[in-house]
């Protein structure tokens, strides 16, 4: 079956009930020591991996609850000894699967396992256009050289791979950073908005001068990213929708959002203890996912953080959400009225961008 993403594969977004997605940290173990991440500081406690047996139970339950998109993260997810079998089971069941890595454990064997798992997209975290600074921040000497050697192998084997870049001070020049990504053989970047606090178990944030940007600094940075996206500078494709970048500018200015976050309604964070959270920023959780029963989830119009994993998808979900009003009897009337909303056009633009660029083949 082709790995390319087409409009037809989005049809479930616009018919029936909107599917949800889960960010699942399948391990709290990491082999890097990033300064703006709290995993090296032991936030996750004793090392814990999600087992394949537990994962199967969770995946079966998630599928029954109309979750269809899963991003496997960590820690370093590839350090979970069962990760390949977990992804394979999820992919075979019909989930759209993604995972990420810092690249250190990539080799022919692990890349082949990723391909055989059916994973649809793999992101590699890259912190700077200056290789020594990237390696120093990660605490892994020679890491960028290794990544540079592994990317051609990943592409040869047939894995769709892109860069995931945290907005941080190690990126001195975003145009130079775009050139650096192209030099690695990649053409797609997903920028992660800076986070310094995560109240849930997720350790992918920590207080650090590298990510503690002032509102003016961040607004300027978001402007550079928007210009790179619009100009397709160096042939680079930016995953973040324009509406998402603009939403983050509003957040920095203290203005109300156009697209409230759908965390805890359509998007969830799940950890290695199988605890389900509304999101990684908030401590609020729903307990063990296997004990959920028939619990229902409702939107909260949250605007407390700028976690890109939830904020950008909330823009995409706005349009199909308008087409599925809660009162079926007058669905067509409400749908038609809502479609002239300015936000609908921005959401539609984000969809066209996603499909046209085939970001997650």
C-alpha positions in Angstrom: 0.0 0.0 0.0 1.3 3.5 -0.9 2.5 5.6 2.0 1.5 8.9 0.4 -1.2 10.9 2.0 -4.2 11.9 -0.1 -7.5 13.7 0.3 -9.3 10.4 0.5 -7.3 9.5 3.6 -8.8 12.5 5.3 -12.4 11.6 4.6 -13.0 10.3 8.1 -12.2 13.8 9.4 -15.3 15.1 7.5 -17.7 12.2 7.9 -19.0 10.6 11.2 -17.4 11.5 14.5 -14.1 13.3 14.5 -11.2 10.9 15.4 -8.9 11.9 18.2 -5.1 11.6 18.7 -2.8 10.7 21.5 0.8 11.7 22.3 2.1 8.6 24.1 5.3 8.7 26.0 6.2 5.0 26.0 9.3 5.4 28.1 10.8 7.9 30.5 14.4 6.8 29.6 16.6 9.1 27.5 20.2 8.9 26.3 20.6 12.6 25.8 21.0 15.5 28.2 19.3 18.5 26.7 19.3 21.6 28.8 15.7 22.5 28.0 14.4 19.0 28.8 13.8 17.6 32.3 14.2 13.9 31.4 17.9 14.1 32.2 17.0 15.6 35.5 15.0 12.5 36.5 11.5 13.9 36.4 10.1 10.6 35.2 11.5 8.7 38.2 12.7 5.1 38.0 13.1 3.9 34.4 9.8 2.6 33.0 8.8 1.2 29.6 5.4 0.4 28.3 5.2 -3.3 27.6 3.9 -4.8 24.4 1.1 -6.6 26.4 -0.1 -3.4 28.0 0.3 -1.5 24.8 -2.1 -3.9 23.0 -4.7 -3.4 25.6 -4.4 0.3 25.4 -4.4 0.4 21.6 -7.5 -1.8 21.4 -9.3 0.6 23.8 -8.1 3.7 22.0 -9.4 2.4 18.7 -12.8 1.7 20.2 -12.8 5.3 21.5 -12.2 6.6 18.0 -8.6 7.6 18.5 -6.8 7.2 15.1 -3.6 9.1 15.4 -0.8 8.2 17.8 2.6 9.9 18.2 5.0 7.7 20.2 7.4 9.8 22.2 9.5 9.5 25.3 12.1 10.0 26.6 13.8 8.5 23.7 11.1 6.2 22.4 13.5 3.9 20.5 15.0 2.9 23.9 11.8 1.0 24.7 12.7 -2.6 23.7 9.1 -3.2 22.6 8.7 0.0 20.5 8.8 -1.7 17.1 6.2 -4.3 18.0 4.0 -1.6 19.6 4.1 0.5 16.4 3.6 -2.5 14.2 0.5 -3.5 16.2 -0.9 0.0 16.1 -0.2 0.4 12.3 -1.8 -2.9 11.5 -4.8 -2.0 13.5 -5.4 1.2 11.4 -3.7 3.9 13.5 -1.8 6.7 11.8 1.6 6.2 13.6 4.5 8.6 14.1 7.5 8.5 16.3 10.6 10.6 17.0 14.2 10.2 17.9 17.3 12.2 18.7 19.0 9.9 16.2 21.7 8.4 18.4 20.4 4.8 18.2 19.7 4.9 14.4 21.6 2.2 12.4 20.6 -0.1 9.6 18.9 -2.6 12.0 16.8 0.0 13.9 15.9 1.8 10.6 14.8 -1.5 9.1 12.7 -2.3 12.1 11.1 1.1 11.9 10.2 0.5 8.2 8.8 -2.9 9.0 6.7 -1.5 11.8 4.7 0.5 9.3 5.4 3.8 11.0 4.2 6.6 8.8 6.5 9.4 9.9 9.7 9.8 11.9 11.0 13.1 13.2 14.6 13.8 14.2 15.1 16.5 16.8 17.6 19.1 15.7 18.5 22.1 17.9 20.9 24.3 15.9 22.5 25.0 12.6 25.8 24.8 14.3 26.6 21.1 14.7 28.9 21.4 17.7 26.3 23.4 19.6 23.6 20.8 18.8 25.9 18.0 20.0 26.9 19.8 23.1 23.3 20.5 24.1 22.3 16.9 23.5 25.4 15.7 25.4 26.2 13.2 22.6 29.5 13.9 20.8 29.4 13.3 17.0 25.6 13.1 17.0 24.9 15.4 14.1 27.5 13.7 11.9 25.8 10.4 12.7 22.4 11.9 11.9 23.8 13.2 8.6 24.9 9.6 7.8 21.6 8.0 8.8 19.2 10.2 6.9 20.2 8.9 3.4 19.8 5.4 4.7 16.3 6.2 6.1 15.2 7.6 2.8 16.7 4.7 0.8 14.8 2.2 3.0 11.6 4.3 2.5 11.0 6.1 5.8 9.3 9.5 5.7 11.5 11.7 7.9 11.5 15.3 8.9 13.2 17.6 11.3 11.6 18.6 14.6 13.1 21.8 15.9 12.5 23.5 19.3 12.5 27.2 19.0 15.5 28.1 21.1 18.5 30.4 21.3 20.9 27.9 19.7 19.2 28.7 16.4 21.1 31.9 15.7 19.7 32.4 12.2 16.5 30.7 11.1 17.4 31.1 7.4 20.8 29.5 8.1 19.0 26.8 10.0 16.7 26.1 7.0 19.9 25.7 4.8 21.3 23.4 7.4 18.3 21.1 7.3 18.5 21.0 3.5 22.1 20.1 3.7 21.1 17.1 5.8 18.9 15.9 3.0 15.6 16.9 4.6 13.1 19.4 3.3 10.5 19.6 6.1 10.6 21.2 9.6 8.1 21.1 12.4 8.9 23.9 14.9 8.0 23.3 18.5 7.0 26.4 20.5 9.1 26.9 23.6 7.8 25.4 26.8 9.5 25.7 30.2 6.9 24.1 32.5 5.0 20.8 32.1 2.9 19.9 35.2 2.1 16.4 33.9 4.7 13.6 33.9 6.0 14.6 30.4 9.6 15.7 30.7 10.0 17.4 27.4 10.4 20.9 28.9 12.5 22.6 31.5 13.5 26.1 32.7 16.4 27.1 30.6 17.8 30.4 29.2 17.8 28.7 25.8 14.0 28.6 25.6 13.1 31.5 27.9 12.4 34.0 25.1 10.7 37.3 25.8 7.4 37.9 24.0 9.1 40.3 21.6 11.9 37.8 20.8 9.4 35.1 20.2 7.1 37.2 18.0 10.2 38.2 15.9 11.2 34.5 15.6 7.6 33.5 14.6 7.8 36.2 11.9 11.0 34.7 10.5 9.4 31.2 10.4 6.3 32.6 8.7 8.5 34.3 6.0 10.5 31.1 5.4 7.2 29.1 5.1 5.6 31.6 2.7 8.7 32.0 0.5 9.6 28.3 0.6 13.1 29.4 1.3 15.7 26.8 0.1 12.8 24.5 -0.8 12.0 24.1 2.9 8.5 23.2 3.9 7.3 24.3 7.4 4.7 22.0 8.9 3.3 24.7 11.3 0.2 26.3 9.7 0.3 30.1 9.2 -2.8 30.3 11.4 -0.8 28.4 14.1 2.1 30.9 14.0 -0.3 33.8 14.2 -2.1 32.1 17.1 1.1 32.0 19.0 1.7 35.7 18.3 -1.8 36.4 19.8 -0.8 34.2 22.8 2.3 36.3 23.4 0.4 39.5 23.2 -2.2 38.2 25.7 -5.0 38.3 23.1 -7.8 35.7 23.1 -7.3 32.8 20.8 -9.1 32.2 17.6 -8.7 28.5 18.0 -9.0 27.3 21.6 -7.0 24.1 22.3 -8.9 20.8 22.1 -6.7 19.1 24.6 -8.7 16.8 26.8 -11.4 16.6 24.2 -9.8 15.3 21.0 -6.2 15.3 22.0 -4.6 13.6 25.0 -1.3 12.9 26.6 -0.6 9.3 27.8 2.4 8.3 29.8 4.5 5.2 30.6 2.3 4.5 33.7 -0.8 4.5 31.4 -2.0 7.6 33.1 -4.1 9.7 30.7 -3.8 13.5 30.9 -5.8 16.3 29.4 -2.4 17.5 28.1 1.2 17.6 29.1 1.1 21.1 30.5 -1.7 20.5 33.1 -1.5 18.2 36.1 -5.2 17.2 35.6 -5.5 13.6 34.6 -8.2 10.9 34.1 -6.4 8.1 35.9 -5.3 4.8 34.3 -6.6 4.7 30.8 -7.7 1.1 31.2 -10.1 2.2 33.9 -11.8 4.9 31.9 -15.0 2.9 31.3 -17.6 5.0 29.4 -16.2 8.4 30.4 -17.1 11.2 28.0 -14.8 14.1 27.2 -15.8 17.7 26.5 -14.1 20.8 25.1 -12.8 23.4 27.6 -11.7 26.3 25.3 -8.3 26.2 27.0 -5.6 28.8 26.2 -3.1 28.2 29.1 -0.1 27.1 27.1 1.4 26.9 23.6 2.2 23.2 23.3 2.5 22.9 19.5 1.5 19.2 19.5 -2.1 20.3 20.4 -2.4 23.9 19.4 -1.6 23.5 15.7 -3.9 20.4 15.3 -6.7 22.4 17.0 -6.6 24.7 13.9 -7.0 21.7 11.6 -9.9 20.3 13.6 -11.8 23.6 13.5 -13.2 23.1 10.0 -14.4 19.5 10.3 -15.8 20.4 13.7 -18.0 23.0 12.0 -19.4 20.4 9.6 -20.4 18.2 12.6 -22.7 20.4 14.7 -24.2 18.9 17.8 -27.8 19.1 16.6 -28.1 16.8 13.5 -31.6 18.1 12.6 -30.3 21.4 11.4 -26.8 20.3 10.6 -26.8 21.6 7.1 -27.9 25.1 8.2 -25.4 25.4 11.0 -22.6 24.0 8.8 -23.3 26.5 6.0 -23.4 29.4 8.4 -20.2 28.3 10.1 -18.3 27.8 6.9 -18.3 31.6 6.2 -16.5 32.1 9.5 -13.0 33.6 9.1 -11.6 30.8 11.2 -13.1 28.3 8.8 -11.1 29.7 5.9 -7.9 29.7 7.9 -8.5 26.1 8.9 -9.2 25.2 5.3 -6.0 26.8 4.3 -4.1 24.7 6.8 -5.8 21.6 5.4 -4.8 22.5 1.8 -1.2 23.1 3.0 -1.1 19.8 4.8 -2.5 17.8 1.8 -0.5 19.7 -0.9 2.8 19.2 0.9 2.1 15.6 1.9 3.8 16.4 5.2 3.1 13.0 6.9 3.3 10.6 4.0 
